[in-house]
Amino acid sequence: MTRRVLVPYDGGEPADAALSFAMRECPDAEITILHVVEPFPDHTAAGTPGPHWDEWRDRAERYADETLERARQIASDHDGAVRTEWRYGRPRNEIVEYLRDEPVDQVVMGSHNQGSVSRLILGSVAEAVVRRSPVPVTIVRERSASAE
């Protein structure tokens, strides 16, 4: 029985489909929506944040809140309650790190299906998570999630 589900969420249609799928298929689970804010182009410091970290963090937090508001609305449309969290970094790394740090039974995520030969089946973030996840990962494609 899946008790804790993580839904990585980037605000795109595949992520919307994955969240809807999780809400519909795991109605009794504790669902956490994780948004990862990728480093901004002007954030080039490696390692320890530099003197402008507070500005970058504030900007990242505003961006995450805007993105997660849509996810909260989707959950509300399904009459479900969710937890939302955000991290700052590379999505493929932050999602897997979250899975190692937090008690999660399953990941449900959408795939962008961006066409290189090595990614014919999955998008690059989804592929990285599937390969490195310590828990089962369900990949939801847009059309399968919208079929009710």
N, CA, C and O of each residue as an XYZ file, in Angstrom:
592
protein
N       0.840     -1.184      0.000
C       0.000      0.000      0.000
C       0.883      1.244      0.000
O       1.776      1.387      0.836
N       0.630      2.115     -0.920
C       1.386      3.362     -1.014
C       0.814      4.356     -0.020
O      -0.362      4.716     -0.082
N       1.674      4.796      0.906
C       1.219      5.757      1.916
C       1.752      7.148      1.670
O       1.097      8.130      2.018
N       2.950      7.255      1.066
C       3.564      8.565      0.848
C       4.026      8.656     -0.604
O       4.861      7.875     -1.062
N       3.466      9.620     -1.305
C       3.746      9.790     -2.733
C       4.400     11.149     -2.951
O       3.963     12.160     -2.401
N       5.446     11.157     -3.756
C       6.093     12.400     -4.160
C       5.736     12.681     -5.609
O       5.871     11.811     -6.470
N       5.279     13.905     -5.875
C       5.000     14.333     -7.247
C       5.915     15.508     -7.555
O       5.649     16.627     -7.116
N       6.999     15.272     -8.309
C       7.820     16.401     -8.750
C       6.984     17.257     -9.694
O       6.275     16.733    -10.553
N       7.070     18.575     -9.531
C       6.145     19.441    -10.255
C       6.876     20.655    -10.809
O       7.490     21.419    -10.063
N       6.803     20.827    -12.145
C       7.464     21.974    -12.770
C       6.470     22.961    -13.379
O       6.874     23.948    -13.994
N       5.189     22.703    -13.214
C       4.175     23.619    -13.740
C       3.745     23.327    -15.160
O       2.850     23.997    -15.676
N       4.352     22.352    -15.804
C       3.989     22.013    -17.176
C       2.821     21.036    -17.238
O       2.405     20.484    -16.219
N       2.303     20.830    -18.432
C       1.160     19.939    -18.614
C       1.445     18.503    -18.172
O       0.575     17.883    -17.560
N       2.633     17.947    -18.457
C       2.902     16.593    -17.957
C       2.875     16.516    -16.430
O       2.411     15.522    -15.873
N       3.361     17.539    -15.755
C       3.325     17.564    -14.287
C       1.887     17.684    -13.795
O       1.518     17.056    -12.803
N       1.072     18.489    -14.480
C      -0.351     18.577    -14.132
C      -1.012     17.202    -14.253
O      -1.784     16.793    -13.386
N      -0.699     16.500    -15.334
C      -1.272     15.171    -15.558
C      -0.824     14.202    -14.470
O      -1.629     13.409    -13.982
N       0.444     14.257    -14.087
C       0.958     13.362    -13.039
C       0.276     13.653    -11.708
O      -0.085     12.728    -10.981
N       0.100     14.918    -11.388
C      -0.552     15.276    -10.136
C      -2.008     14.814    -10.137
O      -2.481     14.258     -9.145
N      -2.709     15.035    -11.221
C      -4.099     14.566    -11.316
C      -4.168     13.055    -11.166
O      -5.047     12.535    -10.478
N      -3.254     12.358    -11.800
C      -3.198     10.893    -11.711
C      -2.978     10.470    -10.261
O      -3.685      9.594     -9.763
N      -2.015     11.075     -9.582
C      -1.718     10.718     -8.192
C      -2.920     10.991     -7.295
O      -3.243     10.184     -6.424
N      -3.579     12.118     -7.506
C      -4.742     12.461     -6.680
C      -5.868     11.451     -6.892
O      -6.574     11.089     -5.950
N      -6.025     11.006     -8.124
C      -7.096     10.077     -8.463
C      -6.768      8.639     -8.029
O      -7.630      7.934     -7.503
N      -5.530      8.215     -8.249
C      -5.168      6.819     -8.015
C      -4.687      6.522     -6.590
O      -4.672      5.366     -6.168
N      -4.301      7.548     -5.864
C      -3.789      7.361     -4.494
C      -4.545      8.282     -3.531
O      -3.930      9.111     -2.861
N      -5.868      8.142     -3.459
C      -6.654      9.098     -2.679
C      -6.373      9.082     -1.182
O      -6.623     10.074     -0.498
N      -5.862      7.981     -0.670
C      -5.596      7.894      0.767
C      -4.138      8.157      1.123
O      -3.764      8.099      2.294
N      -3.318      8.444      0.124
C      -1.888      8.662      0.366
C      -1.620     10.094      0.803
O      -2.395     11.006      0.514
N      -0.507     10.271      1.508
C      -0.001     11.610      1.806
C       0.794     12.036      0.582
O       1.823     11.435      0.272
N       0.337     13.054     -0.107
C       0.985     13.482     -1.353
C       1.775     14.759     -1.104
O       1.251     15.755     -0.605
N       3.052     14.699     -1.468
C       3.922     15.872     -1.393
C       4.271     16.291     -2.807
O       4.709     15.478     -3.621
N       4.072     17.561     -3.089
C       4.432     18.119     -4.388
C       5.743     18.863     -4.204
O       5.848     19.762     -3.369
N       6.738     18.481     -4.989
C       8.062     19.091     -4.896
C       8.361     19.866     -6.167
O       8.347     19.316     -7.268
N       8.631     21.152     -5.995
C       9.061     21.975     -7.124
C      10.531     22.312     -6.917
O      10.937     22.731     -5.833
N      11.317     22.127     -7.958
C      12.736     22.467     -7.897
C      12.973     23.671     -8.796
O      12.725     23.625    -10.001
N      13.455     24.746     -8.190
C      13.785     25.950     -8.942
C      15.216     25.785     -9.436
O      16.152     25.675     -8.645
N      15.368     25.769    -10.751
C      16.705     25.648    -11.325
C      17.473     26.944    -11.099
O      16.882     28.023    -11.057
N      18.796     26.835    -10.953
C      19.597     28.052    -10.754
C      19.334     29.071    -11.861
O      19.269     28.736    -13.044
N      19.186     30.317    -11.439
C      18.972     31.403    -12.388
C      20.243     31.651    -13.186
O      21.338     31.371    -12.699
N      20.119     32.175    -14.414
C      21.307     32.424    -15.241
C      22.353     33.308    -14.555
O      23.550     33.154    -14.799
N      21.911     34.225    -13.704
C      22.893     35.107    -13.066
C      23.468     34.527    -11.772
O      24.245     35.188    -11.084
N      23.087     33.299    -11.447
C      23.629     32.639    -10.262
C      24.693     31.650    -10.719
O      24.393     30.503    -11.051
N      25.919     32.105    -10.730
C      27.001     31.271    -11.240
C      27.937     30.801    -10.149
O      28.867     30.045    -10.429
N      27.725     31.220     -8.920
C      28.614     30.811     -7.824
C      28.478     29.314     -7.593
O      27.371     28.780     -7.538
N      29.602     28.655     -7.462
C      29.603     27.227     -7.162
C      29.805     27.059     -5.662
O      30.509     27.838     -5.019
N      29.174     26.028     -5.124
C      29.377     25.760     -3.699
C      28.612     26.716     -2.821
O      27.400     26.868     -2.975
N      29.299     27.362     -1.905
C      28.673     28.256     -0.943
C      28.060     29.461     -1.638
O      28.699     30.082     -2.488
N      26.811     29.799     -1.279
C      26.172     30.971     -1.897
C      26.974     32.239     -1.652
O      27.581     32.411     -0.595
N      26.970     33.116     -2.632
C      27.726     34.358     -2.556
C      26.937     35.474     -1.902
O      25.927     35.229     -1.243
N      27.400     36.704     -2.086
C      26.809     37.856     -1.413
C      25.371     38.167     -1.828
O      24.659     38.856     -1.098
N      24.944     37.683     -2.955
C      23.587     37.964     -3.425
C      22.625     36.806     -3.163
O      21.532     36.770     -3.728
N      23.019     35.874     -2.322
C      22.191     34.687     -2.077
C      20.801     35.053     -1.588
O      19.824     34.440     -2.020
N      20.679     36.036     -0.699
C      19.356     36.406     -0.183
C      18.431     36.854     -1.304
O      17.251     36.506     -1.319
N      18.970     37.629     -2.243
C      18.157     38.060     -3.385
C      17.739     36.872     -4.233
O      16.583     36.777     -4.645
N      18.680     35.960     -4.499
C      18.370     34.775     -5.309
C      17.346     33.898     -4.599
O      16.420     33.384     -5.226
N      17.514     33.731     -3.301
C      16.581     32.892     -2.547
C      15.173     33.501     -2.562
O      14.192     32.783     -2.759
N      15.071     34.804     -2.358
C      13.763     35.463     -2.397
C      13.107     35.298     -3.760
O      11.910     35.027     -3.853
N      13.889     35.461     -4.804
C      13.375     35.308     -6.165
C      12.932     33.862     -6.417
O      11.883     33.617     -7.011
N      13.740     32.924     -5.959
C      13.413     31.505     -6.128
C      12.142     31.154     -5.362
O      11.292     30.417     -5.861
N      12.018     31.680     -4.160
C      10.838     31.394     -3.350
C       9.572     31.952     -3.992
O       8.538     31.284     -3.995
N       9.636     33.155     -4.531
C       8.472     33.741     -5.222
C       8.088     32.889     -6.438
O       6.912     32.613     -6.671
N       9.092     32.484     -7.195
C       8.846     31.665     -8.376
C       8.221     30.322     -7.980
O       7.267     29.868     -8.611
N       8.759     29.696     -6.941
C       8.227     28.413     -6.473
C       6.791     28.567     -5.995
O       5.941     27.733     -6.309
N       6.511     29.622     -5.242
C       5.151     29.849     -4.753
C       4.160     30.008     -5.904
O       3.052     29.475     -5.853
N       4.559     30.739     -6.933
C       3.679     30.920     -8.093
C       3.408     29.583     -8.784
O       2.273     29.289     -9.158
N       4.450     28.784     -8.947
C       4.305     27.488     -9.609
C       3.475     26.540     -8.761
O       2.605     25.842     -9.282
N       3.732     26.507     -7.460
C       3.015     25.591     -6.582
C       1.562     25.988     -6.364
O       0.741     25.151     -5.986
N       1.240     27.244     -6.596
C      -0.160     27.663     -6.468
C      -1.035     26.902     -7.463
O      -2.148     26.493     -7.133
N      -0.531     26.715     -8.674
C      -1.276     25.938     -9.674
C      -1.447     24.495     -9.200
O      -2.518     23.914     -9.373
N      -0.419     23.916     -8.614
C      -0.505     22.542     -8.114
C      -1.532     22.441     -6.983
O      -2.302     21.483     -6.926
N      -1.541     23.421     -6.094
C      -2.534     23.416     -5.006
C      -3.951     23.511     -5.565
O      -4.876     22.915     -5.014
N      -4.125     24.254     -6.649
C      -5.443     24.367     -7.278
C      -5.876     23.029     -7.873
O      -7.034     22.633     -7.740
N      -4.956     22.341     -8.520
C      -5.280     21.021     -9.088
C      -5.679     20.068     -7.972
O      -6.658     19.334     -8.107
N      -4.937     20.072     -6.875
C      -5.276     19.202     -5.736
C      -6.652     19.559     -5.199
O      -7.449     18.675     -4.884
N      -6.930     20.842     -5.096
C      -8.229     21.307     -4.607
C      -9.359     20.848     -5.531
O     -10.439     20.481     -5.068
N      -9.100     20.874     -6.836
C     -10.097     20.415     -7.806
C     -10.433     18.940     -7.605
O     -11.525     18.489     -7.953
N      -9.480     18.191     -7.038
C      -9.691     16.763     -6.756
C     -10.129     16.546     -5.312
O     -10.175     15.411     -4.837
N     -10.446     17.625     -4.621
C     -10.849     17.574     -3.214
C      -9.793     16.901     -2.342
O     -10.119     16.188     -1.393
N      -8.530     17.136     -2.672
C      -7.454     16.517     -1.902
C      -6.571     17.530     -1.207
O      -6.486     18.693     -1.601
N      -5.920     17.058     -0.169
C      -4.952     17.885      0.554
C      -3.551     17.408      0.189
O      -3.299     16.209      0.067
N      -2.660     18.351      0.022
C      -1.280     18.021     -0.318
C      -0.333     18.879      0.509
O      -0.708     19.928      1.031
N       0.891     18.411      0.611
C       1.988     19.223      1.152
C       2.767     19.730     -0.047
O       2.888     19.030     -1.052
N       3.296     20.943      0.051
C       4.153     21.450     -1.023
C       5.502     21.819     -0.434
O       5.596     22.328      0.683
N       6.538     21.552     -1.205
C       7.893     21.915     -0.831
C       8.622     22.369     -2.075
O       8.224     22.055     -3.197
N       9.700     23.116     -1.863
C      10.526     23.505     -2.998
C      11.981     23.450     -2.586
O      12.339     23.597     -1.418
N      12.796     23.235     -3.589
C      14.249     23.241     -3.420
C      14.858     24.032     -4.569
O      14.217     24.269     -5.593
N      16.090     24.426     -4.377
C      16.822     25.195     -5.383
C      17.990     24.344     -5.856
O      18.833     23.947     -5.052
N      18.047     24.060     -7.149
C      19.145     23.257     -7.682
C      18.743     22.603     -8.987
O      17.787     23.022     -9.639
N      19.469     21.588     -9.355
C      19.182     20.835    -10.577
C      18.102     19.798    -10.270
O      18.289     18.972     -9.377
N      16.977     19.822    -10.988
C      15.869     18.922    -10.660
C      16.265     17.449    -10.549
O      15.862     16.770     -9.604
N      17.040     16.958    -11.492
C      17.388     15.527    -11.455
C      18.137     15.166    -10.181
O      17.980     14.055     -9.674
N      18.941     16.071     -9.657
C      19.686     15.800     -8.427
C      18.840     16.027     -7.186
O      18.864     15.223     -6.254
N      18.094     17.119     -7.173
C      17.308     17.476     -5.986
C      16.182     16.477     -5.726
O      15.887     16.166     -4.572
N      15.557     15.977     -6.777
C      14.477     14.996     -6.596
C      15.025     13.726     -5.973
O      14.449     13.208     -5.016
N      16.126     13.219     -6.498
C      16.719     11.988     -5.956
C      17.223     12.214     -4.536
O      17.082     11.334     -3.686
N      17.802     13.365     -4.268
C      18.249     13.669     -2.911
C      17.056     13.695     -1.951
O      17.141     13.180     -0.836
N      15.964     14.286     -2.382
C      14.750     14.311     -1.563
C      14.310     12.881     -1.239
O      13.955     12.581     -0.099
N      14.335     12.007     -2.235
C      13.920     10.617     -2.035
C      14.814      9.897     -1.035
O      14.354      9.021     -0.302
N      16.063     10.258     -1.004
C      16.994      9.629     -0.052
C      16.826     10.187      1.353
O      17.093      9.495      2.335
N      16.379     11.449      1.454
C      16.268     12.126      2.751
C      14.912     11.945      3.423
O      14.825     11.994      4.650
N      13.865     11.740      2.654
C      12.502     11.744      3.190
C      11.836     10.385      2.994
O      12.170      9.653      2.063
N      10.894     10.051      3.875
C      10.177      8.778      3.717
C       9.144      8.876      2.586
O       8.094      9.499      2.747
N       9.445      8.270      1.471
C       8.569      8.270      0.299
C       8.446      6.829     -0.182
O       9.440      6.106     -0.246
N       7.228      6.413     -0.519
C       6.990      5.053     -1.011
C       6.963      4.959     -2.526
O       7.259      3.907     -3.093
N       6.609      6.063     -3.185
C       6.460      6.045     -4.642
C       6.580      7.456     -5.185
O       6.226      8.430     -4.521
N       7.086      7.543     -6.406
C       7.149      8.809     -7.134
C       6.177      8.709     -8.302
O       6.120      7.684     -8.982
N       5.417      9.770     -8.532
C       4.558      9.856     -9.714
C       4.967     11.131    -10.426
O       4.849     12.223     -9.871
N       5.448     10.994    -11.650
C       5.902     12.182    -12.375
C       5.542     12.118    -13.839
O       5.386     11.042    -14.417
N       5.413     13.293    -14.427
C       5.139     13.400    -15.847
C       6.431     13.389    -16.625
O       7.513     13.587    -16.072
N       6.306     13.156    -17.905
C       7.476     13.161    -18.778
C       7.209     14.074    -19.963
O       6.144     14.024    -20.580
N       8.199     14.911    -20.270
C       8.067     15.840    -21.391
C       8.285     15.177    -22.736
O       7.882     15.717    -23.766
N       8.923     14.004    -22.740
C       9.136     13.270    -23.985
C       9.869     14.106    -25.023
O       9.385     14.270    -26.143
N      11.028     14.635    -24.661
C      11.802     15.468    -25.581
C      12.737     14.582    -26.382
O      13.617     13.931    -25.819
N      12.555     14.555    -27.649
C      13.046     13.627    -28.590
C      14.422     13.152    -28.870
O      14.593     12.715    -30.007
N      15.432     13.149    -28.069
C      16.691     12.550    -28.498
C      16.554     11.032    -28.466
O      15.655     10.499    -27.816
N      17.437     10.346    -29.160
C      17.353      8.885    -29.245
C      17.414      8.253    -27.863
O      16.676      7.305    -27.593
N      18.278      8.757    -26.978
C      18.398      8.165    -25.645
C      17.205      8.489    -24.759
O      17.056      7.914    -23.681
N      16.357      9.404    -25.206
C      15.212      9.788    -24.382
C      13.909      9.654    -25.149
O      12.997     10.462    -24.973
N      13.813      8.635    -26.002
C      12.581      8.451    -26.762
C      11.396      8.146    -25.864
O      10.265      8.529    -26.163
N      11.657      7.458    -24.767
C      10.584      7.061    -23.875
C      10.310      8.134    -22.831
O       9.149      8.451    -22.572
N      11.359      8.707    -22.221
C      11.220      9.638    -21.104
C      11.935     10.944    -21.378
O      12.825     11.004    -22.225
N      11.550     11.992    -20.665
C      12.314     13.229    -20.663
C      13.574     13.031    -19.841
O      13.693     12.033    -19.129
N      14.504     13.946    -19.923
C      15.799     13.762    -19.272
C      15.712     13.717    -17.753
O      16.416     12.918    -17.136
N      14.873     14.545    -17.122
C      14.739     14.510    -15.664
C      14.070     13.208    -15.247
O      14.528     12.548    -14.314
N      12.993     12.833    -15.928
C      12.306     11.587    -15.598
C      13.250     10.397    -15.745
O      13.265      9.503    -14.898
N      14.025     10.387    -16.805
C      14.972      9.294    -17.014
C      15.975      9.208    -15.868
O      16.252      8.118    -15.367
N      16.515     10.337    -15.453
C      17.491     10.351    -14.359
C      16.863      9.873    -13.056
O      17.492      9.131    -12.302
N      15.643     10.285    -12.789
C      14.971      9.862    -11.559
C      14.692      8.367    -11.601
O      14.934      7.672    -10.614
N      14.192      7.860    -12.711
C      13.922      6.426    -12.828
C      15.199      5.625    -12.573
O      15.166      4.614    -11.872
N      16.297      6.060    -13.125
C      17.562      5.327    -12.968
C      18.102      5.372    -11.548
O      18.719      4.408    -11.093
N      17.882      6.473    -10.841
C      18.538      6.659     -9.547
C      17.613      6.572     -8.336
O      18.089      6.624     -7.202
N      16.331      6.443     -8.544
C      15.384      6.446     -7.435
C      15.488      5.179     -6.587
O      15.598      4.076     -7.123
N      15.453      5.342     -5.262
C      15.438      4.173     -4.390
C      14.027      3.587     -4.202
O      13.868      2.570     -3.528
N      13.003      4.227     -4.798
C      11.620      3.752     -4.684
C      11.012      3.652     -6.079
O      11.548      4.222     -7.029
N       9.889      2.928     -6.213
C       9.243      2.826     -7.529
C       8.821      4.194     -8.075
O       8.425      5.092     -7.332
N       8.923      4.314     -9.398
C       8.550      5.554    -10.091
C       7.492      5.226    -11.134
O       7.669      4.326    -11.955
N       6.402      5.959    -11.090
C       5.356      5.838    -12.095
C       5.449      7.052    -13.006
O       5.398      8.191    -12.541
N       5.585      6.808    -14.297
C       5.648      7.888    -15.279
C       4.277      8.019    -15.922
O       3.712      7.048    -16.425
N       3.758      9.232    -15.897
C       2.431      9.498    -16.439
C       2.594     10.338    -17.697
O       3.229     11.393    -17.693
N       2.013      9.849    -18.747
C       1.970     10.630    -19.979
C       0.653     11.370    -19.997
O      -0.355     10.877    -19.491
N       0.663     12.531    -20.568
C      -0.494     13.430    -20.560
C      -1.802     12.745    -20.960
O      -2.808     12.863    -20.260
N      -1.784     12.048    -22.060
C      -3.047     11.473    -22.543
C      -3.571     10.368    -21.646
O      -4.785     10.191    -21.546
N      -2.676      9.601    -20.974
C      -3.167      8.538    -20.094
C      -3.760      9.112    -18.828
O      -4.665      8.507    -18.254
N      -3.285     10.258    -18.372
C      -3.797     10.855    -17.144
C      -5.137     11.537    -17.363
O      -5.953     11.614    -16.444
N      -5.366     12.024    -18.549
C      -6.607     12.753    -18.791
C      -7.785     11.816    -19.038
O      -8.941     12.231    -18.954
N      -7.492     10.547    -19.344
C      -8.570      9.581    -19.536
C      -9.151      9.195    -18.185
O      -8.450      8.626    -17.349
N     -10.392      9.492    -17.970
C     -10.983      9.215    -16.649
C     -12.034      8.174    -16.747
O     -12.640      7.812    -15.739
